[in-house]
Structures are given as C-alpha cells and as structure tokens.
Amino acid sequence: MTDTPRSAYQALEVRATLVTVGVLLTLAAVAWWSIVGQAADMADMASGLGAIGTAMMPFDMGAATFMAMWATMMVAMMFPTVAPIVLLHRMVSRRRGDGVLPTVAFGAGYLLVWTVAGLVPLAVLVAFRDVAHGTGWVAPLSGAVLIVCGAYQFTRWKLACQRACRSPMAFLMTHDFGRGLAGALRTGTTHGAYCLGCCWALMAVLFVVGLMNLVWMAAIAVVFLAEKNWRHGAVLARIVGTLVIGLGLGVLLQPALLASISI
C-alpha cells in the first residue's frame, strides 16, 4: 500500500469507507448550512482588517458565540480534507480490536487544536474593535499580512507540515501514542498541530477579507482540500502563495483594492 491520500481510500472495505467519509462530509455539510444561514447576521460582527475603522467593525459578539462560530467554520472547511487519515486511523483501531470511539477521539483532538487557534482572531477582533474611522495604516497592514501569508507557502515549515498531511500512514506510524481514547486524542491533537502549521497562513487571509466572507471561505477550503489530497498539491501551494503575494502587493500599491476584496 503506497502512502498517499488516495491510497487511504483502499484501507477499509467499501461499506466502512463510505460510512466514514459520509460522516465527515455530512458534518461538513451541516456546518456549511449553519454558516450560510448565519453569515448575513454575523458578517458585521466578524469582519476583517479591511473593515477596521468602519461602521462594520464594532465587534460585540460574545467570546462563547465567536468560538462556537469558529469551530463550525473549522468543521466546514477542514473535515473534508482529513478523510484519508481518519480512514487509516479507523483501520489501525479496528486491527487493534478497538471500537469506533478512538477514531471519534482522534477527530475531537484534531478539532480541538483548530478551535483553540480561534483565540487568535478573537483577540485581534477585540483589539481593533474601537479603532477610529479613517485610519491610514489599514491598507499597508493588510497588504503586509497578505504578503507574509503568501510567502509562508514557500517555507520549509509549510513543506514539512504539508508532507505530514499528505503521508497519512507515515504520520500514524511515527505518532502512535498507544491504544485507548487518550492515545487517540493525543494523536488527533498532534495531527491538528501539523494541519495548523500547513494551513494557518491561508486561513489568516480571512483576517483581511472577513472571517464570514463565504466566497473566500469556499475558495480557501477548496485549496486546502487540493493541497492535501491532489498529487500536485505541493505545486499548487506555491502557485497560491504567489497569487496571495501579488494580491498583497496590489493592496499596498492600490489601497482601494482592499475594499473590493473585503466584506
């Protein structure tokens, strides 16, 4: 069995594969349905850097509400991307004679990492909610953030984390923390950390254009899925990085561009 995302779909019998992938996609679909339904009401409360100092920026969402929204976003955007490693984890658990709960714990650990990461955008929104209108540094800051995000796509950290996401069998063999729920939870959080290292830069683009910008969310989710599962994912990461750098330069040179790409 070759260690690729595609080969993971051969790890279990067809029925088990369809059930496992179906659960992940159903959870993601429900999360997308929830986000789309809330987007109109929450867009003004969870906008990005492009809205700093405008009437849209007063952030009055409670921390618990924001974290729930963020966790829902992570289920929608990230769960379809982790199907290969979830399938392989299920295979390993079954060979050990364990039930389905360890794989559920693995998924919970993965989601926990991404949920905790939501504290960063929460802190940014709270910090900038009282900034006065007409600040002249918003566009330069936004352009700089985009350039940094795009440049990260070319770093060795990005490559190492992406490799861990694209080699699910090797990851499980080198990050086996034993049987039971505790071991599965630890494996899930570790994989979540690698996934965060792979994807945080493009997720940070949402800090600029708006956390509830559905068009950007969908586009970035597709990029994540392709980077992790497509055989040309490594090349795609660099192409996307180049585009994001170009967008950042465009915002620096033409600040009006920021408004057109933001909520």
Residue, then its C-alpha position, 0 to 999 in steps of 0.5 A: m500500500t503506497d502512502t498517499p491520500r488516495s491510497a487511504y481510500q483502499a484501507l477499509e472495505v467499501r461499506a466502512t469507507l463510505v460510512t466514514v467519509g459520509v460522516l465527515l462530509t455530512l458534518a461538513a455539510v451541516a456546518w456549511w448550512s449553519i454558516v450560510g444561514q448565519a453569515a448575513d447576521m454575523a458578517d458585521m460582527a466578524s469582519g476583517l482588517g479591511a473593515i477596521g475603522t468602519a461602521m462594520m467593525p464594532f465587534d460585540m459578539g460574545a467570546a462563547t458565540f465567536m468560538a462556537m462560530w469558529a469551530t463550525m467554520m473549522v468543521a466546514m472547511m477542514f473535515p473534508t480534507v482529513a478523510p484519508i487519515v481518519l480512514l487509516h486511523r479507523m483501520v489501525s483501531r479496528r486491527r487493534g480490536d478497538g471500537v469506533l470511539p478512538t477514531v471519534a477521539f482522534g477527530a475531537g483532538y484534531l478539532l480541538v487544536w483548530t478551535v483553540a487557534g480561534l483565540v487568535p482572531l478573537a483577540v485581534l477582533v477585540a483589539f481593533r474593535d474601537v479603532a477610529h474611522g479613517t485610519g491610514w495604516v489599514a491598507p499597508l497592514s493588510g497588504a503586509v499580512l497578505i504578503v507574509c501569508g503568501a510567502y509562508q507557502f514557500t517555507r520549509w515549515k509549510l513543506a514539512c507540515q504539508r508532507a505530514c498531511r499528505s503521508p497519512m500512514a507515515f504520520l500514524m506510524t511515527h505518532d502512535f501514542g498507544r491504544g485507548l481514547a487518550g492515545a487517540l486524542r493525543t494523536g488527533t491533537t498532534h495531527g491538528a498541530y501539523c494541519l495548523g502549521c500547513c494551513w494557518a497562513l491561508m486561513a489568516v487571509l480571512f483576517v483581511v477579507g472577513l472571517m464570514n466572507l463565504v466566497w473566500m471561505a469556499a475558495i480557501a477550503v477548496v485549496f486546502l482540500a487540493e493541497k492535501n489530497w491532489r498529487h500536485g498539491a505541493v505545486l499548487a501551494r506555491i502557485v497560491g502563495t504567489l497569487v496571495i503575494g501579488l494580491g498583497l502587493g496590489v493592496l499596498l500599491q492600490p489601497a482601494l483594492l482592499a475594499s473590493i476584496s473585503i466584506 
